[in-house]
Amino acid sequence: MTEQNGSISTDSETPQRDKRRSRRGWIIAGTVTSALALAAAAATTEYAHGNGWHHGGRMSAEAFSKHIEDHVKQVLSGVDATPEQEAQVTSILQSAATDLRAMKEQHVAAHEELHAILSAPTIDRARLETVRADQLLLADEASQRIVESVADAAEVLTPEQRTALIARMERRHEWHED
């Protein structure tokens, strides 16, 4: 027990306050990571499926690269990101999109293999199971790549910028929910 400014407090109050601050920091970090994950996942998944967002058609790799660049610029403008930060985040997300595009090609090949298996006179269950298991591994690999890119992008920003980004995204979500 300690006495400060005429009030008595227990020594356990400071660790509890530190725990609350630490917990709050983890909550903010988790929220920022989640928001960036959703943005990156949406962008990279859409690219991996070869679809454009605004016109419903396919985008070339170059067009989607430009789309990522424009989107990053728009999102990060609200948190006073520097041009260097924008360039780093853009590069991270473009690299992830390229990797996911390659994974998408593997998925398309597996889809074609499923057609061959299911249209054969007899169903090769072992081969079918192999394709299924391979697709689960591919989905896990894609998920890991998305999380990696989100973490890399988040590390480019300062804690203050990540907090501002989350606040901006929360306001936007509230607006859409009304």
N, C-alpha and C positions, 0 to 999 in steps of 0.2 A: 504494500500500500504506500502511496506517495501523496504528498500534499503540495498543491500548486495553486498560487493565488487565493489561498484561504479555502479551497475546496479539496475534498479528499477523493482520490480516485484509485482504483485498483490497477495494478500493473497489467492485468489481463485486458483492460480496455484498449490499450494500444495495439496488441496483436489482433484483437477483433476488428478494430478499425482498419488495420493493414490488410486483413483478410477480405473485408468488404471492398476496399479499393482494388485489391488484386483481382477479386471476383468480377468487379465492374470492368476492369481492364480486359479480362478474358471474354466477358460478354460482348464488349465492343469489338474486340478482335475477331471473335467468332461471327458476329453480325457482318462485319466488313468482308470477311472471307466468304461468307455465304452469299452476300450480294455480288461480289466479284465472280464467284463460282457460277451463279445463275446467269450473269451477263456473258461470261466466257462460254459456258455450256450452251447457251442459246445460240451464240454466234458460231461456235465451232461445230455444233451438231447440225445446224442448218446448212453450213458449208459442206459437212461430210455427206449430207444427203443430196447435195448438188442443187438445192433450191435457192432461188432469190427470195428476199423477204417482201419486197414491195410490189413485184410484178408477177409473182407466181411462176416465173420461168427459171431456167438454170442460169447460174452466174459462172463466168469463167474464173479461173484462179486469180487473174489480175483484177477483175472487177470486184471479187470478194475481198481481196487484199485492200483495195481502195475503200471498200465498205467498212472494213474493220478500222482502218485509219480514220475515216470520218466519224465513226461511232465513238472511238476512243477520244478523239478531239472534243466531241460534243459532251460526253460524260465527264471528262476531266476538266473541262473549262469551268465548271461550277465549283471546283475545289482549288483553283489557282495553281494547277500543275504547270511546271515549266515545260518548254518545248522538248527538253531532254527527257523528262519523265514521260511525256506523251510518246516520244519516239521509242523509248524502252518498252513501254506497255504495248504499243502497237506491234513491235517486233516479237514480243513474247506471244501475243495472241495470234499473230500471223504464222509463227512457227508451229503453234499448237494446231491451227487449222490445217496446215500442210500435213502434219503427222496424222491427224484424224481423217484426212482425205485418203491417205494410203490405207488406213484401217477400213474405211468405207469400201474400198476396192476389194479388200479381203472378204468383207461381208457379202458383197455382190457375188463374188465367186462361190461362196458357200451357199448362197441362195440358189444359184444355178445348179450346184451339186445336189441340193435337196430336190430340185425338180427332176433331176436325172434318177435319183434314188426312188422317188415316189412314182415315177412313170415307168419304171422297170417292171417286167413280168412278175418278179418276186421282190419283196421288200427286204433289203439288206439292213436288218435292225442294228447290227454292230456298226456298220458305216454311218447309219443315221445317228446313232449315239455319239460317235466320234465327232460328227459335224456339230451336234448340239453342244458337246463339251468344249469344242474349239471356239464356238461362238460365245459361250459364257466367258472364256478366258479373254477373248477379244474385247468384249464389253467391259470387263474389269480393267483391261489395259487402257481402253479409251477413257474410262472414268478416272483412273490414276493420272493419265496425261492431262485431263482437264483440271484436276485438283492441283497438280504440279504447276500448271500455267497460272492458275488463280493465285497460288501462294507467291509465285515469282512476281506477278504483277502487283500484288499487295505490298510486297517488300520494296517496290520502287517508290511508293508513296510514303509520306511521313505519317505518323500516328494521327496528327491533326487533320491531314487531308483524308485519311481513311474515315475518321469520325465525321467529317463534313460530308463525305460521299454517302455514308450510311444515313445521315440525317436527311439528305436530299432524296435518297431513294425511299425512305420511310414516308416523307411528305408526298412523293409521287404515288406510292401504294395507297396511302389514305385517300388521295384524290380519286384514284381509279375505283376504290371500293365504295365511294359515295354514290 
